[in-house]
Amino acid sequence: MPHAFLCDFDGTIAPFDIGAAFARRFSPCGRAESPEFLAAWMRGEMGHRELTMAQCALIEATREEAREFSHAFALDPGFAPFAREALARGDAVAVVSEGFDFYVRDLREREGLGDLPWSANRLHFEDGRVRPEFPALADGCGRCGNCKGSHVRAWRAQGLSPVLVGDGLSDRCGALAADRVFARGDLLAWCRREGLDATPFESFADLATMLVHTG
């Protein structure tokens, strides 16, 4: 059965968390990335949707400033070769992100990967402030902005075996629903605590090599 590799963006396809860096840069004293917000999210007291709304209420940026900011970042150099090899085998590759559309779109297109299917939270720029909009997902968990579990189920319904590739706690719904998980960082630690089978990886070059040997 062909696979669908559903890849997180911030911290995974992009080695840096661009969304977190954007929130720090464009909120007073970096308050949108305050330890209080992040601790409440990590404790489960707020979902990622609520976290994103709270952060956006503090962000002040224009569309032009946001686009210029995104130009300072790049993707894992192994991601484009990995994606092209997977597509050549008949697998699917999709970007599923709890980040924002403006930088996910920009970096994909700069790497020549504009045709890859993708989903992210949308950011509206209105008179120097920002307003998030979340994808309409029929069977999402309701706490995520862009529930990766819903994307896993949608790809499985198309007859593909979903594989979640991620690094953070926003990937938990996807990891719980996927047929296979490749993880690093906080996601790997969470999978180990929960007894969820996950294969560690360091980079997409590493992942490509593992898939050649293990299938």
N, CA, C and O of each residue as an XYZ file, in Angstrom:
860
protein
N       0.846     -1.194      0.000
C       0.000      0.000      0.000
C       0.889      1.255      0.000
O       1.824      1.342      0.796
N       0.612      2.211     -0.870
C       1.408      3.454     -0.863
C       1.253      4.194      0.467
O       0.238      4.075      1.152
N       2.281      4.952      0.804
C       2.273      5.735      2.025
C       1.896      7.191      1.728
O       2.077      7.684      0.615
N       1.377      7.847      2.733
C       1.207      9.299      2.711
C       2.037      9.847      3.866
O       1.689      9.652      5.031
N       3.129     10.528      3.548
C       3.991     11.114      4.565
C       3.450     12.496      4.914
O       3.528     13.427      4.113
N       2.903     12.614      6.114
C       2.318     13.868      6.574
C       3.337     14.539      7.487
O       3.587     14.092      8.607
N       3.916     15.618      6.982
C       5.087     16.205      7.623
C       4.760     17.533      8.295
O       4.252     18.462      7.666
N       5.062     17.598      9.574
C       4.986     18.848     10.306
C       5.963     19.858      9.700
O       6.953     19.479      9.073
N       5.675     21.138      9.893
C       6.531     22.163      9.284
C       7.532     22.746     10.273
O       8.736     22.532     10.133
N       7.043     23.488     11.283
C       7.942     24.169     12.221
C       8.718     23.169     13.064
O       8.128     22.365     13.786
N      10.043     23.222     12.969
C      10.885     22.310     13.722
C      11.111     20.977     13.045
O      11.877     20.155     13.547
N      10.457     20.742     11.908
C      10.579     19.458     11.203
C      11.030     19.720      9.765
O      12.211     19.552      9.462
N      10.135     20.121      8.883
C      10.565     20.499      7.529
C      11.473     21.720      7.611
O      12.524     21.761      6.972
N      11.072     22.702      8.388
C      11.935     23.848      8.696
C      12.619     23.557     10.029
O      11.929     23.330     11.023
N      13.945     23.556     10.083
C      14.624     23.195     11.331
C      14.281     24.116     12.502
O      14.351     23.691     13.656
N      13.912     25.367     12.226
C      13.561     26.304     13.280
C      12.045     26.459     13.367
O      11.335     26.281     12.377
N      11.563     26.789     14.551
C      10.141     27.053     14.750
C       9.872     28.492     14.323
O      10.023     29.424     15.113
N       9.472     28.660     13.070
C       9.288     30.001     12.510
C       8.109     30.707     13.169
O       8.169     31.910     13.425
N       7.048     29.972     13.442
C       5.890     30.576     14.086
C       6.229     31.154     15.446
O       5.805     32.262     15.774
N       6.991     30.415     16.241
C       7.398     30.903     17.562
C       8.294     32.130     17.428
O       8.155     33.092     18.183
N       9.214     32.090     16.464
C      10.101     33.236     16.249
C       9.311     34.463     15.802
O       9.615     35.580     16.222
N       8.307     34.269     14.963
C       7.448     35.369     14.507
C       6.692     35.976     15.684
O       6.600     37.198     15.802
N       6.148     35.122     16.556
C       5.408     35.611     17.719
C       6.317     36.417     18.649
O       5.899     37.444     19.183
N       7.540     35.963     18.843
C       8.479     36.704     19.693
C       8.847     38.047     19.068
O       8.879     39.073     19.747
N       9.123     38.027     17.767
C       9.608     39.240     17.098
C       8.547     40.336     17.034
O       8.880     41.516     17.142
N       7.295     39.973     16.864
C       6.273     40.978     16.587
C       5.257     41.160     17.718
O       4.149     41.642     17.485
N       5.628     40.780     18.929
C       4.789     41.093     20.083
C       5.620     41.866     21.091
O       6.830     41.652     21.167
N       5.017     42.755     21.866
C       5.771     43.570     22.826
C       6.564     42.705     23.799
O       6.004     41.873     24.512
N       7.873     42.916     23.813
C       8.764     42.173     24.712
C       8.653     40.658     24.536
O       8.942     39.901     25.463
N       8.233     40.215     23.339
C       8.110     38.782     23.072
C       7.015     38.101     23.855
O       7.057     36.886     24.050
N       6.011     38.876     24.319
C       4.999     38.324     25.227
C       4.162     37.211     24.608
O       3.613     36.383     25.336
N       4.050     37.170     23.266
C       3.242     36.122     22.638
C       3.867     34.740     22.806
O       3.196     33.725     22.617
N       5.146     34.702     23.160
C       5.808     33.432     23.443
C       6.149     33.351     24.924
O       7.191     32.813     25.299
N       5.269     33.887     25.763
C       5.561     33.923     27.189
C       5.574     32.520     27.781
O       4.841     31.649     27.313
N       6.400     32.284     28.807
C       6.419     30.973     29.461
C       5.051     30.579     30.014
O       4.722     29.394     30.072
N       4.253     31.571     30.421
C       2.932     31.258     30.982
C       2.027     30.628     29.934
O       1.372     29.621     30.201
N       1.986     31.220     28.735
C       1.177     30.648     27.644
C       1.628     29.228     27.344
O       0.822     28.299     27.292
N       2.931     29.079     27.149
C       3.444     27.784     26.712
C       3.270     26.714     27.792
O       2.977     25.559     27.484
N       3.451     27.097     29.047
C       3.269     26.127     30.133
C       1.815     25.674     30.225
O       1.544     24.493     30.442
N       0.868     26.622     30.059
C      -0.554     26.260     30.098
C      -0.905     25.311     28.972
O      -1.692     24.383     29.162
N      -0.324     25.536     27.787
C      -0.574     24.644     26.650
C       0.020     23.260     26.909
O      -0.629     22.242     26.666
N       1.249     23.232     27.401
C       1.906     21.944     27.627
C       1.220     21.144     28.733
O       1.256     19.914     28.724
N       0.597     21.838     29.684
C      -0.152     21.142     30.731
C      -1.530     20.699     30.267
O      -2.230     19.987     30.986
N      -1.921     21.116     29.074
C      -3.225     20.746     28.552
C      -4.345     21.652     29.007
O      -5.516     21.321     28.820
N      -4.014     22.800     29.606
C      -5.036     23.722     30.082
C      -5.636     24.543     28.948
O      -6.734     25.083     29.085
N      -4.926     24.639     27.838
C      -5.472     25.259     26.633
C      -5.025     24.449     25.431
O      -3.926     23.895     25.425
N      -5.873     24.378     24.409
C      -5.504     23.704     23.175
C      -4.671     24.625     22.300
O      -4.503     25.804     22.614
N      -4.150     24.092     21.205
C      -3.301     24.907     20.335
C      -4.096     26.017     19.657
O      -3.550     27.085     19.378
N      -5.364     25.782     19.393
C      -6.205     26.828     18.816
C      -6.297     28.024     19.779
O      -6.115     29.172     19.374
N      -6.579     27.740     21.045
C      -6.686     28.801     22.049
C      -5.348     29.512     22.237
O      -5.298     30.734     22.378
N      -4.264     28.732     22.236
C      -2.929     29.314     22.344
C      -2.663     30.272     21.191
O      -2.178     31.384     21.400
N      -2.980     29.841     19.977
C      -2.748     30.680     18.803
C      -3.558     31.970     18.872
O      -3.042     33.038     18.544
N      -4.804     31.887     19.289
C      -5.635     33.084     19.401
C      -5.073     34.047     20.441
O      -5.065     35.258     20.222
N      -4.604     33.521     21.568
C      -4.027     34.371     22.607
C      -2.749     35.047     22.109
O      -2.513     36.222     22.391
N      -1.936     34.309     21.378
C      -0.706     34.878     20.845
C      -1.004     35.962     19.813
O      -0.396     37.032     19.831
N      -1.938     35.679     18.922
C      -2.233     36.633     17.849
C      -2.810     37.937     18.383
O      -2.650     38.987     17.761
N      -3.471     37.879     19.516
C      -4.019     39.100     20.118
C      -2.907     40.071     20.517
O      -3.167     41.257     20.723
N      -1.676     39.581     20.626
C      -0.549     40.416     21.037
C       0.367     40.813     19.884
O       1.241     41.662     20.055
N       0.177     40.214     18.720
C       1.100     40.425     17.600
C       0.709     41.663     16.797
O      -0.468     41.883     16.512
N       1.698     42.460     16.441
C       1.517     43.635     15.598
C       2.467     43.521     14.414
O       3.683     43.615     14.580
N       1.917     43.320     13.222
C       2.754     43.140     12.029
C       1.927     43.385     10.785
O       0.722     43.137     10.778
N       2.565     43.869      9.732
C       1.928     43.978      8.430
C       2.284     42.753      7.593
O       3.214     42.016      7.921
N       1.545     42.544      6.523
C       1.844     41.430      5.631
C       3.258     41.539      5.072
O       3.962     40.535      4.956
N       3.670     42.739      4.730
C       5.000     42.944      4.156
C       6.087     42.617      5.174
O       7.094     41.999      4.829
N       5.890     43.029      6.429
C       6.861     42.706      7.469
C       6.945     41.198      7.691
O       8.031     40.653      7.888
N       5.810     40.540      7.658
C       5.784     39.092      7.871
C       6.510     38.363      6.744
O       7.286     37.441      6.997
N       6.261     38.771      5.513
C       6.926     38.128      4.378
C       8.433     38.339      4.438
O       9.202     37.407      4.201
N       8.852     39.551      4.751
C      10.288     39.823      4.856
C      10.910     38.967      5.955
O      12.012     38.443      5.795
N      10.196     38.829      7.073
C      10.686     38.016      8.174
C      10.898     36.569      7.737
O      11.904     35.957      8.097
N       9.974     36.022      6.974
C      10.066     34.612      6.568
C      11.255     34.334      5.662
O      11.716     33.197      5.572
N      11.752     35.365      4.990
C      12.858     35.170      4.053
C      14.174     34.818      4.751
O      15.123     34.389      4.096
N      14.237     34.994      6.062
C      15.457     34.680      6.795
C      15.598     33.185      7.091
O      16.628     32.754      7.610
N      14.576     32.396      6.768
C      14.565     30.984      7.145
C      14.674     30.086      5.913
O      14.435     30.521      4.786
N      15.034     28.840      6.148
C      15.170     27.862      5.066
C      14.667     26.508      5.553
O      14.467     26.292      6.749
N      14.470     25.610      4.605
C      14.020     24.258      4.928
C      15.212     23.329      5.175
O      16.338     23.628      4.778
N      14.950     22.211      5.826
C      15.921     21.131      5.915
C      16.359     20.800      4.480
O      15.514     20.478      3.645
N      17.660     20.871      4.181
C      18.101     20.621      2.798
C      17.768     19.226      2.298
O      17.785     18.984      1.091
N      17.465     18.311      3.201
C      17.110     16.961      2.778
C      15.642     16.784      2.456
O      15.242     15.730      1.960
N      14.816     17.810      2.732
C      13.381     17.601      2.551
C      12.988     17.505      1.082
O      12.244     16.597      0.710
N      13.462     18.407      0.248
C      13.081     18.371     -1.166
C      13.494     17.055     -1.827
O      12.670     16.453     -2.515
N      14.753     16.572     -1.650
C      15.102     15.263     -2.220
C      14.239     14.138     -1.667
O      13.831     13.246     -2.411
N      13.956     14.171     -0.351
C      13.097     13.152      0.239
C      11.724     13.159     -0.418
O      11.208     12.106     -0.791
N      11.130     14.341     -0.561
C       9.788     14.448     -1.140
C       9.774     13.943     -2.572
O       8.855     13.225     -2.967
N      10.771     14.305     -3.345
C      10.792     13.901     -4.756
C      10.987     12.392     -4.894
O      10.392     11.765     -5.771
N      11.817     11.811     -4.031
C      12.013     10.365     -4.069
C      10.726      9.636     -3.683
O      10.361      8.639     -4.307
N      10.052     10.130     -2.668
C       8.803      9.498     -2.232
C       7.748      9.568     -3.333
O       7.056      8.586     -3.598
N       7.629     10.722     -3.966
C       6.648     10.868     -5.041
C       6.983      9.947     -6.214
O       6.087      9.382     -6.841
N       8.270      9.799     -6.505
C       8.680      8.925     -7.606
C       8.340      7.465     -7.321
O       8.127      6.688     -8.251
N       8.286      7.082     -6.032
C       7.915      5.709     -5.660
C       6.408      5.498     -5.694
O       5.940      4.365     -5.580
N       5.652      6.560     -5.849
C       4.198      6.437     -5.819
C       3.579      6.772     -4.486
O       2.371      6.615     -4.308
N       4.389      7.237     -3.534
C       3.862      7.683     -2.251
C       3.392      9.131     -2.372
O       3.654      9.800     -3.371
N       2.703      9.597     -1.353
C       2.279     10.992     -1.283
C       3.064     11.684     -0.174
O       3.490     11.049      0.791
N       3.248     12.987     -0.325
C       3.896     13.811      0.699
C       3.045     15.058      0.868
O       2.708     15.723     -0.111
N       2.697     15.378      2.113
C       1.887     16.558      2.386
C       2.461     17.292      3.595
O       3.052     16.685      4.488
N       2.277     18.592      3.601
C       2.686     19.435      4.725
C       1.454     19.706      5.579
O       0.444     20.202      5.079
N       1.536     19.381      6.861
C       0.423     19.646      7.783
C       0.991     20.451      8.942
O       1.826     19.954      9.698
N       0.537     21.698      9.084
C       1.186     22.616      9.998
C       0.201     23.302     10.927
O      -0.912     23.648     10.529
N       0.626     23.494     12.179
C      -0.094     24.346     13.120
C       0.439     25.777     13.051
O       0.027     26.637     13.830
N       1.351     26.025     12.119
C       1.870     27.367     11.909
C       0.984     28.158     10.957
O      -0.202     27.864     10.810
N       1.567     29.164     10.313
C       0.790     30.087      9.499
C       1.097     29.956      8.010
O       2.211     29.643      7.592
N       0.051     30.211      7.243
C       0.129     30.006      5.799
C       1.182     30.861      5.115
O       1.777     30.406      4.138
N       1.443     32.096      5.587
C       2.306     32.998      4.821
C       3.731     32.466      4.707
O       4.353     32.610      3.655
N       4.261     31.854      5.767
C       5.631     31.356      5.642
C       5.680     29.920      5.132
O       6.653     29.539      4.480
N       4.658     29.113      5.410
C       4.631     27.757      4.845
C       4.579     27.845      3.325
O       5.293     27.115      2.638
N       3.746     28.726      2.800
C       3.648     28.909      1.341
C       4.963     29.437      0.773
O       5.456     28.919     -0.229
N       5.528     30.456      1.401
C       6.735     31.103      0.892
C       7.896     30.120      0.802
O       8.551     30.031     -0.237
N       8.158     29.384      1.876
C       9.317     28.499      1.869
C       9.132     27.309      0.942
O      10.093     26.869      0.309
N       7.909     26.776      0.846
C       7.666     25.682     -0.108
C       7.944     26.131     -1.527
O       8.611     25.432     -2.289
N       7.432     27.296     -1.882
C       7.589     27.776     -3.249
C       9.048     28.094     -3.564
O       9.499     27.869     -4.687
N       9.786     28.611     -2.590
C      11.201     28.908     -2.822
C      12.011     27.640     -3.060
O      13.052     27.683     -3.715
N      11.537     26.508     -2.530
C      12.224     25.226     -2.733
C      11.698     24.493     -3.963
O      12.121     23.367     -4.226
N      10.793     25.096     -4.716
C      10.227     24.440     -5.885
C       9.243     23.344     -5.536
O       9.039     22.416     -6.319
N       8.620     23.447     -4.345
C       7.697     22.413     -3.880
C       6.269     22.957     -3.769
O       5.472     22.485     -2.957
N       5.966     23.943     -4.590
C       4.656     24.568     -4.527
C       3.503     23.647     -4.850
O       2.362     23.946     -4.500
N       3.772     22.528     -5.512
C       2.696     21.599     -5.876
C       2.350     20.607     -4.765
O       1.359     19.886     -4.876
N       3.140     20.560     -3.709
C       2.817     19.633     -2.621
C       1.524     20.064     -1.928
O       1.336     21.252     -1.666
N       0.641     19.128     -1.631
C      -0.541     19.494     -0.841
C      -0.122     19.964      0.540
O       0.843     19.458      1.112
N      -0.854     20.938      1.076
C      -0.466     21.484      2.373
C      -1.666     22.091      3.072
O      -2.664     22.452      2.448
N      -1.539     22.194      4.384
C      -2.581     22.814      5.191
C      -1.921     23.498      6.372
O      -1.020     22.945      7.002
N      -2.383     24.723      6.668
C      -1.856     25.487      7.794
C      -2.938     26.449      8.264
O      -3.944     26.646      7.583
N      -2.727     27.037      9.414
C      -3.618     28.090      9.876
C      -3.383     29.343      9.028
O      -2.255     29.638      8.633
N      -4.445     30.057      8.764
C      -4.340     31.241      7.932
C      -4.233     32.486      8.816
O      -4.913     32.592      9.836
N      -3.373     33.425      8.412
C      -3.225     34.657      9.172
C      -3.681     35.834      8.311
O      -3.154     36.070      7.224
N      -4.672     36.564      8.821
C      -5.160     37.769      8.151
C      -4.447     38.979      8.750
O      -4.286     39.074      9.967
N      -4.029     39.890      7.898
C      -3.351     41.114      8.327
C      -4.322     42.280      8.150
O      -4.799     42.547      7.047
N      -4.603     42.964      9.252
C      -5.638     43.997      9.247
C      -5.160     45.211     10.039
O      -5.175     45.201     11.270
N      -4.733     46.268      9.320
C      -4.340     47.530      9.963
C      -3.267     47.332     11.034
O      -3.362     47.877     12.134
N      -2.264     46.556     10.700
C      -1.145     46.366     11.606
C      -1.352     45.304     12.672
O      -0.440     45.041     13.456
N      -2.513     44.692     12.723
C      -2.764     43.604     13.651
C      -3.016     42.326     12.854
O      -3.118     42.365     11.628
N      -3.116     41.195     13.552
C      -3.311     39.918     12.862
C      -4.500     39.187     13.463
O      -4.833     39.355     14.636
N      -5.129     38.374     12.627
C      -6.276     37.569     13.063
C      -6.142     36.178     12.469
O      -6.049     36.042     11.249
N      -6.128     35.124     13.313
C      -5.987     33.761     12.782
C      -7.314     33.202     12.298
O      -8.379     33.543     12.812
N      -7.224     32.346     11.310
C      -8.385     31.579     10.833
C      -7.946     30.134     10.715
O      -6.863     29.847     10.205
N      -8.780     29.231     11.183
C      -8.396     27.829     11.269
C      -9.121     27.002     10.211
O     -10.278     27.285      9.897
N      -8.453     25.971      9.649
C      -9.101     25.128      8.644
C     -10.370     24.485      9.187
O     -10.450     24.116     10.358
N     -11.351     24.362      8.317
C     -12.605     23.701      8.691
C     -12.415     22.196      8.541
O     -12.400     21.678      7.424
N     -12.270     21.500      9.655
C     -12.020     20.060      9.652
C     -13.201     19.354     10.302
O     -13.516     19.597     11.467
N     -13.850     18.479      9.540
C     -15.094     17.865     10.008
C     -14.881     16.986     11.234
O     -15.756     16.918     12.097
N     -13.743     16.318     11.328
C     -13.543     15.373     12.429
C     -12.290     15.690     13.226
O     -11.636     14.786     13.746
N     -11.952     16.969     13.325
C     -10.824     17.364     14.152
C     -11.167     17.260     15.628
O     -12.325     17.046     15.989
N     -10.160     17.410     16.479
C     -10.364     17.240     17.915
C     -11.061     18.440     18.546
O     -11.605     18.326     19.644
N     -11.054     19.595     17.866
C     -11.673     20.792     18.411
C     -10.734     21.636     19.240
O     -11.044     22.793     19.526
N      -9.585     21.091     19.639
C      -8.611     21.849     20.434
C      -7.439     22.329     19.594
O      -6.859     23.378     19.875
N      -7.090     21.576     18.576
C      -6.033     22.000     17.663
C      -6.564     23.082     16.720
O      -7.766     23.161     16.470
N      -5.661     23.908     16.204
C      -6.057     24.808     15.141
C      -6.227     24.044     13.840
O      -7.196     24.243     13.108
N      -5.269     23.164     13.562
C      -5.245     22.381     12.326
C      -4.958     20.935     12.732
O      -3.807     20.500     12.701
N      -5.991     20.194     13.110
C      -5.819     18.886     13.741
C      -5.206     17.877     12.770
O      -5.793     17.565     11.733
N      -4.036     17.379     13.111
C      -3.330     16.452     12.227
C      -3.954     15.068     12.231
O      -3.773     14.301     11.286
N      -4.688     14.743     13.288
C      -5.438     13.496     13.281
C      -6.466     13.469     12.172
O      -6.668     12.432     11.541
N      -7.121     14.597     11.922
C      -8.098     14.689     10.846
C      -7.435     14.460      9.490
O      -8.002     13.793      8.625
N      -6.238     15.011      9.302
C      -5.526     14.819      8.034
C      -5.115     13.352      7.857
O      -5.188     12.808      6.755
N      -4.689     12.729      8.937
C      -4.345     11.300      8.859
C      -5.544     10.496      8.372
O      -5.421      9.667      7.471
N      -6.699     10.747      8.971
C      -7.898      9.989      8.589
C      -8.317     10.277      7.143
O      -8.792      9.379      6.449
N      -8.148     11.503      6.694
C      -8.514     11.850      5.320
C      -7.625     11.121      4.303
O      -8.112     10.649      3.276
N      -6.324     11.031      4.592
C      -5.436     10.325      3.668
C      -5.676      8.817      3.699
O      -5.571      8.148      2.671
N      -5.997      8.284      4.878
C      -6.298      6.852      4.956
C      -7.553      6.535      4.126
O      -7.629      5.485      3.487
N      -8.517      7.432      4.140
C      -9.746      7.227      3.376
C      -9.488      7.202      1.877
O     -10.301      6.685      1.112
N      -8.342      7.767      1.452
C      -7.966      7.731      0.038
C      -7.201      6.457     -0.325
O      -6.767      6.292     -1.465
N      -7.036      5.555      0.653
C      -6.381      4.279      0.379
C      -4.887      4.284      0.592
O      -4.197      3.390      0.100
N      -4.357      5.273      1.317
C      -2.928      5.333      1.600
C      -2.683      5.070      3.080
O      -3.559      5.291      3.916
N      -1.496      4.600      3.387
C      -1.103      4.344      4.771
C      -0.427      5.594      5.324
O       0.668      5.940      4.882
N      -1.059      6.287      6.291
C      -0.509      7.562      6.764
C       0.691      7.385      7.692
O       0.680      6.563      8.609
N       1.717      8.176      7.425
C       2.926      8.202      8.247
C       3.101      9.635      8.750
O       3.199     10.563      7.947
N       3.141      9.819     10.048
C       3.299     11.148     10.643
C       4.775     11.397     10.917
O       5.449     10.569     11.530
N       5.273     12.540     10.460
C       6.663     12.934     10.692
C       6.636     14.258     11.447
O       6.172     15.264     10.910
N       7.130     14.273     12.691
C       7.019     15.506     13.454
C       7.993     15.593     14.604
O       8.769     14.676     14.874
N       7.923     16.750     15.283
C       8.879     17.003     16.366
C       8.253     17.567     17.634
O       8.938     17.676     18.651
N       6.958     17.931     17.606
C       6.429     18.666     18.744
C       5.099     18.156     19.259
O       4.521     17.218     18.711
N       4.623     18.785     20.318
C       3.377     18.368     20.950
C       2.160     18.662     20.093
O       1.113     18.051     20.303
N       2.256     19.569     19.143
C       1.130     19.813     18.237
C       0.921     18.661     17.265
O      -0.049     18.653     16.508
N       1.833     17.684     17.282
C       1.724     16.514     16.402
C       1.052     15.321     17.085
O       0.933     14.252     16.488
N       0.618     15.500     18.320
C       0.126     14.349     19.081
C      -1.110     13.702     18.459
O      -1.188     12.476     18.384
N      -2.077     14.506     18.011
C      -3.290     13.915     17.415
C      -2.941     13.112     16.170
O      -3.503     12.041     15.941
N      -2.022     13.621     15.372
C      -1.595     12.898     14.184
C      -0.874     11.614     14.527
O      -1.079     10.586     13.881
N      -0.024     11.674     15.549
C       0.727     10.482     15.944
C      -0.200      9.380     16.455
O       0.019      8.200     16.178
N      -1.225      9.766     17.196
C      -2.160      8.771     17.728
C      -2.946      8.067     16.622
O      -3.320      6.903     16.765
N      -3.197      8.779     15.515
C      -4.033      8.230     14.451
C      -3.242      7.542     13.342
O      -3.801      6.730     12.604
N      -1.938      7.854     13.210
C      -1.150      7.380     12.068
C      -0.814      5.897     12.163
O      -0.833      5.311     13.245
N      -0.509      5.301     11.016
C      -0.050      3.916     10.982
C       1.392      3.782     11.455
O       1.789      2.750     11.996
N       2.175      4.851     11.241
C       3.579      4.829     11.622
C       3.994      6.254     11.976
O       3.475      7.216     11.409
N       4.934      6.386     12.920
C       5.372      7.700     13.378
C       6.899      7.768     13.342
O       7.588      6.882     13.847
N       7.407      8.837     12.736
C       8.818      9.192     12.842
C       8.866     10.473     13.668
O       8.207     11.457     13.334
N       9.642     10.460     14.740
C       9.579     11.565     15.694
C      10.963     11.957     16.187
O      11.909     11.169     16.186
N      11.032     13.214     16.609
C      12.199     13.712     17.331
C      11.711     14.760     18.334
O      10.531     15.111     18.336
N      12.596     15.253     19.172
C      12.254     16.331     20.081
C      11.142     15.971     21.053
O      11.064     14.849     21.554
N      10.279     16.959     21.308
C       9.203     16.781     22.292
C       8.228     15.679     21.891
O       7.688     14.988     22.755
N       7.996     15.505     20.583
C       7.074     14.449     20.154
C       7.647     13.076     20.500
O       6.919     12.209     20.983
N       8.926     12.872     20.262
C       9.542     11.582     20.577
C       9.469     11.309     22.076
O       9.158     10.192     22.491
N       9.756     12.330     22.891
C       9.683     12.145     24.344
C       8.261     11.807     24.779
O       8.060     10.949     25.639
N       7.269     12.482     24.184
C       5.871     12.205     24.529
C       5.469     10.793     24.115
O       4.815     10.087     24.883
N       5.853     10.375     22.915
C       5.532      9.018     22.456
C       6.115      7.975     23.407
O       5.465      6.974     23.710
N       7.324      8.207     23.871
C       7.945      7.248     24.787
C       7.218      7.218     26.125
O       7.043      6.149     26.710
N       6.793      8.378     26.614
C       6.048      8.406     27.873
C       4.710      7.685     27.746
O       4.258      7.020     28.679
N       4.078      7.826     26.567
C       2.755      7.248     26.352
C       2.796      5.808     25.870
O       1.751      5.176     25.714
N       3.992      5.283     25.631
C       4.107      3.920     25.123
C       3.690      3.788     23.671
O       3.291      2.709     23.233
N       3.779      4.882     22.918
C       3.402      4.880     21.503
C       4.639      4.599     20.658
O       5.663      5.264     20.816
N       4.551      3.631     19.772
C       5.689      3.264     18.941
C       6.056      4.413     18.012
O       5.209      4.911     17.270
N       7.315      4.835     18.053
C       7.802      5.920     17.192
C       9.261      5.666     16.862
O      10.041      5.271     17.728
N       9.628      5.893     15.618
C      11.008      5.715     15.170
C      11.735      7.053     15.225
O      11.287      8.010     14.593
N      12.843      7.153     15.962
C      13.581      8.415     16.014
C      14.224      8.739     14.667
O      14.615      7.837     13.925
N      14.331     10.025     14.357
C      15.062     10.467     13.178
C      15.684     11.822     13.494
O      15.242     12.522     14.405
N      16.711     12.181     12.734
C      17.376     13.462     12.957
C      17.098     14.464     11.844
O      16.939     15.657     12.102
N      17.040     13.980     10.614
C      16.861     14.861      9.455
C      16.139     14.076      8.366
O      15.965     12.862      8.473
N      15.721     14.782      7.318
C      15.055     14.081      6.225
C      16.033     13.228      5.424
O      15.622     12.237      4.821
N      17.300     13.584      5.404
C      18.287     12.707      4.770
C      18.377     11.395      5.546
O      18.449     10.317      4.957
N      18.372     11.502      6.868
C      18.371     10.332      7.748
C      17.121      9.496      7.517
O      17.193      8.270      7.425
N      15.988     10.155      7.424
C      14.714      9.460      7.209
C      14.710      8.731      5.867
O      14.256      7.590      5.777
N      15.216      9.392      4.825
C      15.263      8.763      3.502
C      16.111      7.497      3.533
O      15.748      6.490      2.926
N      17.238      7.546      4.238
C      18.112      6.382      4.338
C      17.420      5.239      5.077
O      17.508      4.084      4.661
N      16.737      5.557      6.164
C      16.027      4.517      6.920
C      14.969      3.846      6.068
O      14.809      2.627      6.124
N      14.246      4.624      5.281
C      13.160      4.059      4.462
C      13.710      3.154      3.367
O      13.072      2.164      3.009
N      14.868      3.474      2.837
C      15.489      2.615      1.832
C      15.783      1.240      2.421
O      15.617      0.219      1.753
N      16.224      1.223      3.690
C      16.639     -0.043      4.312
C      15.478     -0.808      4.955
O      15.522     -2.033      5.062
N      14.444     -0.082      5.381
C      13.373     -0.759      6.105
C      12.060     -0.795      5.330
O      11.192     -1.610      5.642
N      11.891      0.065      4.328
C      10.655      0.102      3.569
C       9.538      0.777      4.308
O       8.428      0.882      3.786
